[in-house]
């Protein structure tokens, strides 16, 4: 009698085939949700170069927040992931130095924004004369630089220049791995 009831209940639920199908549908929905979150909200990315040493080291996995700039404005000092202009293949990680309308002046390794000298404790190496100059940040763009200035290909390079805001993927807020480097990136505020 008990076996008959169990069999009837399985038949009402759809049986073994229904259980397998329900399991497969759940898995597919989980994958769709995970990929949606990764594509639109948050993505771990690996640091490939040394242009942001010592803030970010080669091989570090960083957390990239992709929704941040939908709800708030980009700020000087933010570390961001972006595409170089005219290159959709590779991303780079840099620090925002200038915002639209800013005048960035670099002379003898000293960076000024709108006449105010930036306090840049995070910079590992100084700059060379190739960085010297005055740069106007265009509307709808940001001026970015790496923390390891000697090896960074950034907005001081004529082939890169200002980065259009739509080329910025998101903000880096922490290092996830390796655990020995795990940290939250400090918020940098300039007196500009």
C-alpha positions in Angstrom: 0.0 0.0 0.0 2.8 2.4 1.0 4.6 1.7 -2.3 1.5 2.4 -4.3 1.1 5.8 -2.5 4.7 6.7 -3.2 4.4 5.8 -6.8 1.2 7.8 -7.2 2.9 10.9 -5.5 5.9 10.5 -7.9 3.5 10.4 -10.8 1.7 13.5 -9.6 5.1 15.4 -9.2 6.1 14.3 -12.7 8.3 11.5 -11.8 12.1 11.1 -12.2 12.2 12.8 -15.6 10.6 15.9 -14.0 13.1 16.0 -11.2 16.0 15.8 -13.7 14.5 18.5 -15.8 13.9 20.7 -12.8 17.5 20.2 -11.7 18.8 21.2 -15.1 16.6 24.3 -15.3 17.8 25.4 -11.9 21.5 25.0 -13.0 20.9 26.9 -16.2 19.2 29.8 -14.3 22.1 29.8 -11.8 24.6 30.1 -14.6 22.6 32.9 -16.3 22.4 34.8 -13.0 26.1 34.4 -12.3 27.2 35.6 -15.7 24.7 38.5 -15.5 26.2 39.6 -12.2 29.7 39.3 -13.6 28.8 41.2 -16.8 26.9 44.0 -15.2 27.7 44.3 -11.4 31.0 42.8 -10.2 33.9 41.0 -11.8 37.2 39.7 -10.5 40.1 40.7 -12.8 43.8 39.8 -12.8 46.5 42.5 -12.9 48.8 41.8 -15.8 51.3 44.6 -15.8 53.4 46.6 -13.4 52.0 50.1 -14.1 50.1 50.2 -10.7 52.9 48.9 -8.4 52.8 49.0 -5.3 49.1 49.6 -5.1 48.4 46.6 -7.3 51.0 43.9 -8.0 51.2 41.7 -11.2 49.1 38.6 -10.6 46.8 40.2 -8.0 43.1 39.6 -8.5 41.1 42.7 -8.0 37.4 43.4 -7.5 35.9 45.6 -10.2 32.6 47.3 -9.4 30.7 48.0 -12.6 27.7 49.8 -11.3 29.5 52.4 -9.3 29.5 55.1 -11.9 25.8 54.7 -12.7 25.0 56.0 -9.2 27.9 58.2 -8.5 30.5 60.4 -10.3 34.0 59.5 -11.1 36.4 61.1 -8.7 40.1 62.0 -8.8 42.1 59.3 -7.1 39.8 56.4 -8.1 41.5 53.3 -9.5 39.7 52.2 -12.6 39.7 49.6 -15.3 39.3 51.1 -18.8 40.0 50.5 -22.5 42.5 52.6 -24.3 41.0 54.7 -27.0 40.7 52.8 -30.3 41.5 49.5 -28.6 38.7 47.2 -27.6 41.0 44.2 -27.1 42.9 45.0 -23.9 41.9 46.7 -20.6 44.2 48.6 -18.4 44.1 49.7 -14.8 45.0 53.3 -13.9 44.2 56.0 -11.4 42.0 59.0 -12.3 44.1 62.2 -12.0 42.0 64.7 -13.9 38.2 65.2 -14.5 36.5 67.1 -17.4 37.7 70.7 -17.7 40.8 70.1 -15.4 44.2 71.4 -16.4 46.9 68.8 -15.5 50.5 70.1 -15.4 53.5 67.9 -14.8 56.9 69.4 -14.3 60.0 67.7 -12.9 57.8 64.8 -11.6 55.4 67.0 -9.7 51.7 66.7 -10.8 49.4 69.7 -10.4 45.7 69.8 -11.2 44.2 73.3 -11.7 47.4 74.7 -10.0 47.2 72.5 -6.9 50.0 70.1 -6.3 48.8 66.6 -5.7 50.0 64.7 -2.6 50.8 61.3 -4.2 52.1 58.9 -1.5 51.2 55.9 -3.6 53.6 56.7 -6.4 56.5 54.3 -6.5 58.8 55.8 -9.0 59.3 59.3 -10.3 58.7 60.5 -13.8 61.0 61.5 -16.6 61.0 64.6 -18.8 58.8 62.8 -21.3 55.9 63.3 -18.8 56.4 67.0 -18.5 53.7 69.1 -20.1 50.3 70.7 -19.6 47.2 68.6 -20.5 43.6 69.8 -20.9 41.0 67.2 -19.9 38.3 67.2 -22.5 34.6 67.1 -21.7 33.3 63.6 -21.3 36.8 62.3 -20.5 39.2 61.6 -17.7 43.0 61.9 -17.4 44.6 58.7 -16.0 48.0 57.7 -14.8 49.6 54.6 -13.4 51.2 54.7 -9.9 54.5 53.2 -11.3 55.1 56.2 -13.6 58.2 55.0 -15.4 56.5 52.0 -17.0 52.9 53.3 -17.2 51.3 53.9 -20.6 48.7 56.5 -19.7 47.2 59.8 -20.6 50.6 61.5 -20.7 51.3 59.3 -23.8 50.1 61.0 -27.0 48.9 57.7 -28.3 46.6 57.3 -25.3 45.6 60.8 -24.2 42.3 61.4 -22.4 40.1 58.4 -21.8 36.4 58.9 -22.7 34.2 58.1 -19.7 32.3 55.4 -21.7 35.6 53.5 -22.0 35.8 53.2 -18.2 34.5 49.7 -17.2 34.4 50.2 -13.5 36.2 51.0 -10.2 38.6 48.8 -8.4 37.9 48.8 -4.7 39.9 45.9 -3.3 42.5 43.2 -3.9 41.0 39.7 -3.4 43.9 37.4 -4.0 46.5 36.3 -3.1 45.5 36.5 0.5 48.9 38.0 1.4 48.0 41.0 -0.7 44.2 41.2 0.1 43.2 44.7 1.0 40.6 47.4 0.5 42.1 50.2 -1.6 42.2 53.4 0.4 40.1 56.4 -0.8 42.4 59.0 -2.1 41.2 62.6 -1.9 43.1 65.5 -3.4 42.7 69.1 -2.2 41.7 70.3 -5.7 
